[in-house]
Amino acid sequence: MRCAHINPTITAEQSVKEHLRNVAELAREFSAKISLGAAGELLGMLHDLGKGTGKFDAYIRYCAKNPDDQSLKGRINHSTAGAKLIYDNFYNSKNQALKFTAQLLSLAICSHHGGLIDCLDLSGKDKYTERMKPDEDILYDEALAYFNSECLSAKEFKELFGQAAEEIKAVLTQIRRASDSAAQCWFAYGFLEKYLFSCLIDADRYDTYLFMESKAGKEKIDKSFLWRELSSILEEKLNSYSQEKYIDRLRAEISLACRDFAQNPPGVYQLAVPTGGGKTLSSLRYALNHAQKFEKDRIFYIIPFTTIIDQNAREIKDILGHEEMILEHHSNLIADRDRPADENGHGEEEDNYKLLTERWDSPLIFTTMVQFLNTLFKGGTRDVRRLHHLTNSVLIFDEIQALPIRCISMFNSALNFLAGVCRATVILCTATQPLLETTEIPLKLNEHPNIIPDVQEKFRQFKRVNLVPRLVIGGYSAPALKNFILDRMDQISSLLVILNTKNSAREVFNELKAANLELPTEKQYQLFHLSTNMCPAHRLKELKAMKESLGGKRVICVSTQLIEAGVNISFECVVRSLAGLDSIAQAAGRCNRHGEKEEQREVYIVNLEKEDVSKLADIKKGQECTERVLRDFQDNPESFEGDLLSPQAMACYYKYYFYERRNQMNYSLTGENRSQTLYAALADNKEAAEAFHSRHDRQADLMLKQAFKTAGQEFQAIDENTTGILVPYEEGRDLITSINGECSLSELKHYLKKAQQYSVNLYETDRRKLAQLDGLVWLKNKTVLALREGFYDEHMGVSIDKKPLDFCDA
């Protein structure tokens, strides 16, 4: 018997044959969701073909007996043999479908340890062919002989490949018919590669996890029963809500419209709901009814990285119960331990901690836009394993306007694939719908995309605030803005201030803090802030305290943009620093949110003299386009129905904004590759193909030319990478102790799920500062990063200064 894995706890052995068959079964199940069952099975059967040698068998047994000796890790190339078998048999075929299939499958197999490799790198080097013809001796003949005798005969292999080719041919035809351009077509072909790769990675890691933990697979959930049960619970809750207020009746109308629209077939739709219109529960009502009608596998809430995920998830958990069915995935707490393969395909051998990365296999999942985009476009193997779980799901994008501008083309093409090939239903939720269907690479909305048919009328009915520009030449100083705020507080009891930068927020906060001490007791106010330096559990606690104070005490909250979306809270007045009109509209949604005051309340737009946004391109361009809309409104208010928050005003803003940034939507690269884009690298990779032709005076003999590895390394959803760290806040302290103690992988997986509530995503600059201060500690063999005691403030969250801060930026 050739050994694939050894469970050190019970000294059980898993044969190569057993592992290949298990992974083949799982990969078939995953890929069959888009009618590629044979392709998935073949990937699973071939991925570890190279383990069928005496040398690998001796290696795996040595490692089991000598777990502390890491010197042989990654020395045996076992990921190329299965790819070579396909390449040698089919890549030279004159049948284009067979050749295309050969590259799709062999590329996934040879990449399954370090992440998808480049076919052509950006300089035009043919990395794929180089990988298929290794210089080293990979003991191919010995591995193939074992495989043919024990796992799959040569005849069975060729029959299965033929079936896979027919399946892939059908999907390629579907893609070609749906694509508007060659670039979009090639992007979709590349996305098909990622999908198959995801199926293989998840199947491989999951089977290994089950074996190492001596566990059976998860029991199948009866989704149709679950959706019915959850829908019934939600309906009972919605029916219990009072409809005495006018705004409550408007929300009920929107909710019913969502319920009824759920009977429409899967596609890409827009839920344009005014701020405060109850879109969280209305979209959930849609999703549960739609999932029930069309037998969907999962429901995803994808929430912007700038907002608070915890509140929406908590609200839905409180209503539905069944917390074991609901996953919150804020961050990756497992350190990214993927080590890219070298030129010969050597990568780190299986590391148990890789098996713990989040799979997205729960029925209802809350995650961030960053995690979603990383799943689609990040390199390595950790994130992409989740991708196939998006198939046949309902994807609800809350506050879609927060999508990073440079990701628009890739996002639109990926969603077109998920909706067109993977049968996902996509709902774009926001009061400020961006014009994604009008861009160079457009999102393909359904013919009648609006879930709410009378959008403009609903916005008129929901009007609860007036947008009041109060811009001054040169901008307000921090003391002047403090006075502006306190002047407003003479007539009201609560006010929210939202500023663009941490320095501005800190200055204004400190001005208000000092001024508060000088006020008579009866005029003093409670001063709050919310920060992403706080873990989710901490933020929820602060929100609860703020809500309890609102309505009974005088309250001022100073924040950056994090409070603008996804926070169900209402102030009598909002002061918003000049930004994009979409951000201002979201800020306005925190004012008189529930119609507490019958008269309309004010949302003031101000400008600050020292608020430097020169390096914040999104905000700077947004400011410029908002000022254009303000001038247009001043000249002709009737064209906006007299309302700066009307759909017409928002459409005008996006028309300006998207035009100004039309050349930035394909994710331009920097440095020596600045003439290229990530979109092109993941599509036809035209410049690399031309470079190859120039070097060799011939076309590259490749069906797929994408630079997958380079694109994955270059991709960042936001400008700075963040690292998830576990913080010692309340239960977080116990989790740090538990994770660092003796625990099984299963127990660790449980702790990590709970730890999402006690984690903070740190920018790299802050992480380095904390490391220099000895404020961070690795847990569990450098797997999880935690914050030391003394660096987490009970009021401000993570403290880089090793002392309580007056203010810590969101």
C-alpha positions, -999 to +999 in steps of 0.1 A: +000+000+000+012+035-008+005+059+020-010+094+015-015+105+051-009+092+086-031+103+115-005+107+144-032+105+171-044+070+163-015+060+139-040+052+112-029+053+076-048+066+046-037+050+013-032+070-018-060+050-035-084+059-007-075+096-007-078+099-044-112+082-045-125+103-016-113+136-032-127+125-066-161+119-050-162+152-033-148+171-063-174+155-085-201+166-061-189+202-061-183+205-098-215+187-108-233+219-096-224+234-129-226+201-149-189+193-147-191+161-126-167+141-147-141+169-148-142+172-110-139+134-106-109+134-128-092+162-109-097+143-077-084+111-091-052+126-106-043+154-082-020+132-060-010+107-086+027+115-078+023+101-043+022+066-057+060+060-053+081+042-028+100+074-022+070+094-012+057+064+009+090+064+028+089+101+032+054+102+047+063+075+072+095+092+082+076+125+088+051+106+110+079+092+131+099+124+132+073+152+134+099+178+145+121+173+115+109+197+088+140+194+066+123+172+039+091+194+036+083+201+000+113+181-014+092+156-033+073+170-063+040+150-063+017+176-079+031+175-114+026+138-123-012+139-127-010+171-148+017+155-170-005+125-176-032+147-191-007+169-209+011+140-226-021+123-237-042+152-248-025+185-251-012+180-286-046+170-299-059+188-330-093+187-313-096+221-297-121+210-270-097+182-259-068+206-258-087+232-239-099+206-214-063+193-211-050+227-200-079+235-177-075+202-158-037+199-158-033+235-147-055+229-116-037+197-107-002+211-109-012+241-089-030+225-060-003+232-034+009+267-042-020+283-060-028+287-097+004+293-116+008+318-145+003+304-180+022+333-194+037+357-169+035+394-176+069+394-193+057+367-218+074+336-203+055+304-209+053+290-173+027+264-181+047+245-206+078+248-184+058+232-156+046+203-178+081+194-187+100+193-154+138+190-155+139+168-124+130+131-121+095+130-106+094+092-107+066+095-132+066+060-146+066+044-111+037+066-100+017+060-132+022+022-129+008+023-093-021+045-104-031+023-134-030-009-113-046+004-081-067+034-089-077+039-125-069+020-156-056+037-187-089+029-205-110+043-176-088+074-175-094+081-212-131+075-210-134+099-180-114+125-198-137+122-229-167+128-206-150+158-190-142+173-224-178+170-235-190+187-203-164+215-206-172+220-243-209+227-233-199+253-207-175+270-231-203+273-257-225+288-230-198+313-221-192+323-257-229+330-263-232+352-233-200+372-238-201+407-255-164+408-263-133+385-266-119+399-234-150+391-214-151+356-229-115+349-219-121+363-185-149+338-181-127+310-193-102+319-166-130+321-140-140+285-151-104+275-143-107+291-108-140+273-102-126+239-110-095+247-089-118+257-060-136+223-062-103+204-061-087+224-033-118+222-011-122+185-017-085+178-010-083+198+022-117+186+035-109+149+030-076+154+047-092+172+076-118+144+080-091+117+080-068+136+104-097+142+128-112+106+124-145+123+115-173+114+091-184+141+067-210+167+078-245+154+078-265+168+049-289+195+058-325+193+044-323+228+028-359+229+016-371+221+052-347+247+066-358+275+043-395+267+051-388+268+088-368+300+087-393+317+065-421+308+088-402+322+118-395+354+099-431+358+087-444+354+123-419+381+135-428+405+107-465+401+113-459+411+150-445+445+140-466+476+147-478+495+116-491+525+135-466+549+121-466+560+085-430+549+080-438+515+094-465+510+068-440+521+041-415+495+053-442+468+053-450+476+016-414+472+007-412+440+026-443+426+008-429+436-026-397+416-018-417+386-007-437+386-039-407+393-062-390+362-049-411+341-073-392+355-103-365+333-118-328+336-107-309+365-121-293+399-112-317+424-096-316+457-078-332+465-044-333+503-044-347+511-009-344+545+007-322+546+038-342+534+068-365+514+045-359+481+063-339+465+035-321+440+058-352+421+068-369+427+034-340+412+015-339+383+039-376+378+033-369+378-004-340+354+000-358+328+021-388+327-002-366+326-033-343+299-018-374+278-011-389+283-045-358+276-065-340+251-041-310+273-034-281+260-014-271+291+006-278+327+013-249+352+015-250+387+030-219+405+016-214+437+036-189+465+028-156+465+046-163+500+058-194+491+078-204+470+108-213+434+100-221+424+135-253+443+139-271+429+109-260+393+118-271+398+154-305+411+143-311+381+121-298+356+146-321+371+173-351+366+150-343+333+133-324+314+161-305+285+146-272+301+153-254+269+143-267+275+107-253+311+105-217+319+099-201+353+104-168+355+085-152+388+092-115+380+088-090+352+083-076+345+117-055+315+104-023+330+091-018+326+053+007+297+053+004+290+016+040+290+002+041+295-036+055+266-055+089+270-070+098+266-106+096+228-104+063+228-085+077+222-051+055+236-024+050+230+013+034+197+021+000+196+038+000+216+070-028+208+093-036+244+099-045+248+062-073+225+068-090+250+091-095+278+067-131+289+063-151+269+038-184+289+036-204+257+039-231+270+063-266+277+049-266+314+059-233+334+057-224+369+066-191+381+052-174+413+040-168+426+005-131+421+012-135+384+019-158+380-011-133+398-035-104+378-020-123+346-027-127+356-064-093+371-071-067+365-044-039+340-051-028+309-031-052+282-020-068+296+012-094+319-002-102+303-035-114+270-019-146+289-009-155+300-044-176+269-055-199+274-026-213+305-043-230+283-069-268+281-067-268+306-039-286+339-032-259+367-030-272+398-013-248+428-016-256+453+011-245+489+002-231+478-032-220+514-038-190+507-015-175+484-042-139+496-049-137+515-082-107+496-095-125+462-090-157+471-110-148+454-143-135+422-126-165+422-102-190+426-130-175+398-151-173+375-121-210+382-112-220+376-148-203+342-145-218+334-112-253+343-124-250+329-159-230+297-153-234+290-116-271+299-113-265+324-085-292+350-078-277+384-072-294+412-053-277+447-053-291+466-022-286+503-016-304+536-016-277+549-039-275+524-068-243+527-088-247+524-126-228+491-129-248+482-160-234+512-179-197+506-175-172+494-201-176+458-188-212+460-178-231+439-152-259+421-169-290+429-151-323+411-158-347+427-182-368+441-154-343+444-126-361+466-100-376+446-071-394+478-060-413+490-091-421+525-080-387+535-067-390+573-072-424+574-054-410+554-025-381+579-021-406+608-020-427+590+006-396+582+027-382+618+028-374+625+064-344+649+061-332+679+042-297+681+028-283+715+037-249+726+022-229+747+047-196+749+028-174+779+036-143+793+018-112+777+032-132+752+053-139+751+090-112+747+116-117+721+143-127+748+169-151+764+143-167+730+136-170+724+173-189+757+177-211+748+147-220+715+163-227+730+197-249+757+181-271+729+167-272+712+201-290+742+215-322+730+198-317+692+197-306+664+220-285+641+196-261+647+168-238+625+147-206+639+131-190+619+103-155+630+090-133+617+063-099+613+081-087+600+114-068+632+121-099+654+116-120+630+137-094+631+165-092+669+165-129+675+165-135+648+192-109+664+215-124+698+209-158+685+219-144+666+248-127+698+262-158+719+255-181+695+273-162+699+306-169+736+305-206+733+299-232+736+327-242+701+340-276+703+324-261+710+290-233+684+291-236+654+267-224+619+264-196+616+238-192+584+219-172+570+190-172+537+171-140+523+156-128+493+137-100+492+162-127+476+184-136+440+180-172+432+169-184+422+204-170+455+217-187+476+190-220+459+197-217+468+234-209+505+225-238+506+201-262+492+227-250+519+252-255+546+226-289+535+217-300+533+254-288+569+258-305+583+227-339+597+234-332+602+271-298+619+273-279+645+252-256+625+229-229+634+203-210+607+183-179+615+163-169+588+137-154+582+104-173+565+076-177+532+094-211+542+108-226+552+075-239+518+064-254+488+082-259+506+116-295+509+127-293+540+148-310+574+146-299+609+155-318+642+153-291+658+133-261+647+112-231+668+102-212+652+073-178+663+059-179+668+022-176+635+003-193+616-025-230+621-026-235+584-021-217+586+013-236+617+022-269+599+014-258+570+036-249+594+064-284+610+060-298+575+067-287+579+104-309+610+108-345+608+118-342+572+106-375+560+120-395+592+115-393+600+152-399+637+143-427+645+119-409+676+106-379+669+084-345+672+101-313+686+088-282+669+074-254+695+070-226+692+045-195+709+058-158+712+047-127+712+069-097+733+063-071+707+073-088+676+061-062+663+037-078+638+013-052+642-015-041+605-011-077+593-007-087+592-044-122+579-038-131+606-014-114+634-034-131+625-067-164+620-048-160+656-033-155+671-068-185+653-083-207+662-054-198+698-058-208+696-094-242+682-084-246+709-058-240+736-085-264+718-109-290+717-081-286+754-074-291+762-111-320+739-117-335+722-086-366+711-105-346+686-125-338+669-092-374+672-079-361+697-054-343+670-035-305+664-033-312+629-022-335+620-050-327+591-075-322+618-102-295+635-081-278+601-074-279+592-111-264+626-120-236+620-094-227+586-107-227+598-142-200+623-133-182+600-110-180+570-133-170+592-162-142+608-142-129+573-132-137+554-164-100+545-169-096+531-134-121+503-134-099+475-148-075+476-118-044+492-133-010+478-121+019+499-109+057+499-114+072+482-144+037+467-152+018+500-151+008+497-188-012+465-179-043+458-159-054+429-137-085+425-158-063+419-189-040+395-169-071+374-160-085+376-195-065+374-228-032+387-212-026+404-246+006+423-238+022+391-224+012+372-255+027+399-277+059+398-256+061+360-262+056+365-299+083+391-300+108+369-282+101+337-301+087+349-334+057+326-329+025+324-310+025+307-276+011+272-278-015+279-251-052+279-249-053+298-217-027+326-213-038+341-180-012+352-154-031+337-125-003+337-100+008+373-107-027+386-106-033+368-073-002+383-058-010+418-070-047+418-060-057+438-029-093+445-023-083+477-004-051+496-007-035+482+024-035+446+034-050+438+068-042+410+092-069+395+115-058+394+151-075+380+182-078+405+210-081+401+248-115+416+252-139+398+275-143+362+262-115+369+238-091+363+267-104+328+273-102+321+236-066+331+234-058+307+263-079+279+247-064+282+213-029+282+226-035+251+248-038+215+239-068+211+216-078+190+186-083+205+151-121+202+157-119+221+189-097+247+173-122+251+145-149+257+171-128+283+189-119+301+157-156+305+147-163+321+181-131+342+178-146+361+148-165+383+174-132+390+192-110+399+162-097+431+147-083+436+112-051+456+115-035+475+086+001+464+080+016+497+093-002+493+126+007+456+128+044+465+124+042+492+151+026+467+175+052+441+167+080+466+175+063+473+208+061+436+215+023+439+215+016+408+194+021+371+201+018+341+179-005+312+190-005+276+180+027+272+162+025+307+145-010+300+132-031+327+149-019+362+158-031+376+191-028+410+209-011+410+243-028+423+274-022+461+279-026+469+242-065+468+241-083+497+257-118+491+271-130+523+255-110+527+223-100+492+213-065+484+200-040+509+214-008+512+195+005+537+220+004+511+248-018+535+268-054+546+266-061+570+237-081+602+236-095+590+203-088+561+181-098+563+144-123+540+128 
